[in-house]
Amino acid sequence: MTPLQNRIRDALNKQPDGMTVGQLTLAVRGSPEAIRKALSRMGDSYIDRWIKDGWNFAAVHCLVAVPEDCPRP
């Protein structure tokens, strides 16, 4: 686990409804590219839904509680 992933996890734990990459960028003070890369490598994060963000859509990321005995995908 990287320090950035730990900060992302802490931020998402405080927001059970999820956060977009833009919101995470402000919350953990990281670049959007680094946050996207960290999220893609986190086995306990997932895209819950998409929201309209101006002309585009933004993914809302959430955390899932992975059981200890869960097999790897």
N, C-alpha and C positions, 0 to 999 in steps of 0.2 A: 504494500500500500504506500502510495506517495503522499507527501504532505498536502499537495493540492487535492488529492482524492479524499483525504481526511477532512479538509475544510469544506469540500463539496458535500460530503456525507453529513457533517454537522449542520450545514445550512439547510439541507433537505429534511433532516430530522426535525428542525424547528418549523418547517412549513409542510405539514402533512398533505396539503392540497397540491404540492409540487411547485416547481420553478422553471422558468425558461432559461436558456443560456444567457440571455441579456440580464435577467435578474441575478443569476449566479455570478456573472461578471462583476456586478456591483457588490454583491454580498461577500465574495471571497477575494476580490481584487486580483483577478487573473485575466489573461487575454481570452477572448472567445475561442480562438483556435485551441489553446491549451485545455480549456474546459471541455470542449467537444471531444478532444482526444482522451482526456481522463474519463469522461462519462462512457465512452465506447469500451473502455477497459474495465469498467466496474461491473461485476457480475450481479450486484444487487440494485442496479438502477434500470429503469425502463421508461419508455415514453407512454404516458398515461393518455394523453389526448393532444390535439392540436388546437391552437387558438388563433384568431385573426389578429395580425400585428401590422396595421397599416395596409399595404398592398400585398403583403406576404402572410404566411402562416408560420407560427412558432411552436415547436414541440415543448410540452410541459413534462418535465422529468420528475419522477417520484422514486422512492426507495421501496423495496420489498424485503420482508423479513425472510431470509433464506434459512431453512432448517439445517441444523448441523449435519444431519445424515443424508442430505440431498445429494444425489449423484451429479457429477459434472455433466454438462450438456455434450 
